[in-house]
Amino acid sequence: MTKSIHYVKMSDGYEIYTVVYKPQTPPIGHVHLLHGMAEHIGRYEEFALHLVTQGYIVTGHDHRGHGNSGQKQSQIGFFADKDGFERVTEDVREVLQDVRKDIICDKPILFAHSMGSFIGRRYIQVYGQSVSKIVLSGTGGPVGVSGSLGKWMAKGFGHLKGKQTENQLLNKLTFGKYNAAFKDAKSEFDWLSSDPKEVKKYIDDPFCGFVASNQFFVDLISGLQMIHHTKEIAHIPKDLPILLISGSMDPVSQNGKQIWVVAEQYKKAGLSDVTVVLIEGKRHEILKEIGKEETYEVITKWMEKK
């Protein structure tokens, strides 16, 4: 296996940190990873190495405002002045164009977690014909009235205090409720995993757990509203294989309930190949849970299906 890293310059000049893992033998396929909010692609290396042992070439990138991409630009927790969600979706297309210049195999499989799953869901609405399959991990359902209120608050704070200013209130309102479900929580991030070692790694990681900006919340909520529009869902290729996977104790998906809501939306839109898997007793980060190797196998077996 070989690992390489480089920066890909986007059409707006932003440089995106990108990683490529190549197996020693010709790859059986290509998997591209989309990480979640307030984390980075480096946290997916163990899963990437597992996929490499199965014969895949694996690529991934730090979204703008995250990890090495955000650090290079000195903009952590911020996408863009406007239309940031559409911009990070476009970043996926431009990164894939770059990494696939030297890849000779079928269209990529996307593995998209949490915020990455929202970006992935938008991606298949716009560029669905360019991927072969997608795994949506730890995704959520419609944001409703509370989302609209949060977006209004974020816009107001952005106007008063600046678009790039951290929004501590919305951060607390969003993530505080996730942790509330776990009465024995030892930290504010116990909702991520039941494995205390993995939670500590997240807490100790300087690229994780940051508070996002006012404009970031505007962009994220706008994206969440968009991906649930019936007319946008209708653009997804009807035969695209989709795996919706979540922990049964994941607060982001309301303990798995919302992935069934998403599955029903897709069914109503005429999508014919949607699979739902709940991992019993696991929380939000199913790749960081106790017994994660079994989850790896569930995902790779699904990927191998013709």
N, C-alpha and C positions, 0 to 999 in steps of 0.2 A: 504494500500500500504506500502511496505517496500523497503528501499533503502540501498544497501550495496556497498562498494568500496573495491577493492583489487588490487594488482599488479600481473600480470602474467609474468613469466619469459619465454622469447622467447628462441628458440633453439640456438641463438648466445649469450645468457646471458643478453640481454637487457630487462629491466623490464617495462612492459606496464601498465599504469594506466587504470583500468577497472571499470565500474559502472553497477549495476544491479538494475532494478526497477521491483518489483513483485506485481501483484494484489493480493487481499485477497482471491479471488476465483481461481479455476484451470484455467490457461490461455487458451484462444482460439487460440493463436499463439505466435510466437516469432519474434520480430523486432530488428535488430541490426543496430545501427547508425554509419555512417562514416562521420566525420566532414570535413570542408574545410581547406585551407591553412591559416596559421597565426591566428588560433583560437583554440578552444578546445571543448571537449564534454560537459562541464558544461553549455555551451550556449544553449544546446538542451533540457534542463530539462523540460521546459514548454511543449514542444511538446511530450516529453517522458511521462509526466504525463497525457496528453490528451490520448495517446495511451493506457496507463494503465487503464484509465476509460472505454475504449472500450473493455477491457479484455485481452490485450496483456501483455506478459512479455517483457520488453525492456532492451536491453544491449547496451553498447557503449564503446569506448576506446579513449584515447588520442594517436594519431599517434606518433611514435618516432619523436623526434625533436619538439614536440608540448606539451603545457600544462604541466601537472604534470609528464608525461613520460619524456619529454625533460628536465624539471627542475631536476628531480632525477638523470639523466645522465649528467647534466650540458652541454647539447648540444641542445640549442634552434636553430631552423632553419637549422638543418642538419640531414640527414637520415643515411648515411653510407659512407665509403670511396669509395665504388663502388657498382654499381647495386642497388642503394637505392630504386628505384621504385619497383623492384621485391621483395625487402626485406619488404617494407611496405605492399605489397600485401600478402606476406607469413604471416606477423603479423596477418592479418585478420583471416586467417585460424587457426592459433594457438590460438588466443583469443577465436574464436568460439568453438574450441575443448574444451577449459577450461570451458567457461560459460555454455555450453550445457551438461555438465556432470550431472547436476541436473535438466535439462529441459526435460519434457516428452510431446512433441508436435511435429507437423510437422516441416519440414526443415525451416530454418529461412527466413524471408523477409529482404532484405537489403534496408535501406534508406540511400542514398549516395549523399552528397551535394558538388558541386564545385570540388575542388581537390579530395575530397572523392569520387565524381562520377567517376573521372578518375581511381582511385584505384578500385572502384566497377566494372567498365567496364573491367578492366584487370582481376579482380577476376572471373567474369563470363566466361572469355575466358579460364581460367585455371581450375576453380573449379565450373563451372556452374551447374553441376548436384547436388551440395550440397545445393543449395538455391531454394526456391519455387517461389520467385518473386523478382524484384528489382525496386526501385524508383530512378531515376537519376534526381537530382534537380540541376539546374543552370550549366549544363554541356556545353562543347564547342566542336567545330569541329576541323578539321585538322589544324596544326600550319603552314604548308607551309614553304616558304623560310625564312620568318622572324624567325620562330622557329629554323631552322637549324643555322641561323646566331647567334641567342641568345645562342644556345648551344656551338657554336664555341667560342664565347666571354667568356662564363662562364668557359669553359675549360682553356682558355688562362689566365684569371684572377686567376683561381685556381692554375695554374702552377707558376704564378709570385708571388701571395700574400698568397696562402694557400687555401686548399679546404674548411676550416671552416670559412673563412673570409666573412663578409657580402658583398653582391654585391649591392651597392646603385644604380648604373647605371641601371642594369637590373630591379631592383625593380621599379625605376622611369619610365622606358620605358614601363613596363607592366601595372602598376596600374595608372600611370598618364593619360594614354589614356582612361582608364575606366571612370575616373572622368570628363574628358573633355566634355563628352556629356551633363553634367548638368551645365548649365551656371549660375544658381543661387546657386551653391554649397557653403556651409558655412564651409566645412571641406574637407580634402582630401579623406574622406571615405563616402561621400554622395552617391556614386554609389551603396553602399550596400543596402540602404533602404531609402524610402521617409519619414520614421518616425524619426524625429530628436532625440527623446528620445533613440531609439535603436542605432542610430549612436553614441550618446554620451556614452552609455554603452560600446560599442566596443572600443571607444577611451580611456575610463577610465580603461579598463580591462588590467592588466599587461601581460596577456598571449596572447593578440591580437595585430595585426598590426606590428609585428616585421619584420625586413629585413632579408630575407633568405640568406644562404651562397652560395658561388660559386658552390659547388658540388650539393647543393639542386637543383639549376636551371638546372644543367646538368642532374640530375636524373629525374626531373619533365618533362623536354622537351623530354627526351628519352622515358619516359612513354607515353607521348602524341603521339609521333610518333608510338610507338608500338601498342597502342589500335586502331589505324586507319588502320593498315595493314589488307588487305583483308583476308590473310591466317589465321590471328589471330581471326578475327571476325567469321570466318567459324567454330571455335571451340565452339561457344556459342550454347547451346541446342536450337533447332529450335522452341520448344514450350514453352520456358521460357517467362512468362509474364513480359513485361518491360513498365514502365511508364516514359516518358520523360516529365518533367515539368519545366517551366521557366517563369519568369516575362517577359512581353512584352517590358519592358524597361531595360532588363538585358544586360549590355555591354559585359559580358563574353560570352553570346550566340549570340552576335550581334543582340540584341532585339528579341531574339527567333528564328532568321533565322537558326542558326547552329544546333538547335535540330532537325529541319526538315532534315538537311544534314545527321545527325546521323541516323535518322529514315529511310532515304532512303538507307543508307549503310546496315542497318539491314534487310530491305526488300529485297535488292538484294542478301543478304546472305541466304535468305529463312526463316527468322524468321517470325513466323505467328501471334504473339500476342504483337504488339507494339502500345502503345497509346501515343498520343502527346497532352499535355494541355498547353496552354498559359494563364497566369493570367494577365488580362488586367491592364495596368498602374503600374505594380509592377516592382521593380528592382531586384537585384541579390539575396538577402536573403528573399525568399518568406515566410519563417517561422517567419520573424522579421518585416513584413510589417503591415501597417494599414489594418485592416480587415483580419488578418492572420487566424482567426477562420474559415472563409469560405474555406481557402486553406487547413487547417487541415481536414475539412470534405471531400473535394475533394479527398485527399490522402487516408483517411481511408475507404471511400466508394470503391475506386479502390482496396485497399488491401482485402476487404471483398468479392470481386467478385470471384466466383468459376471458 
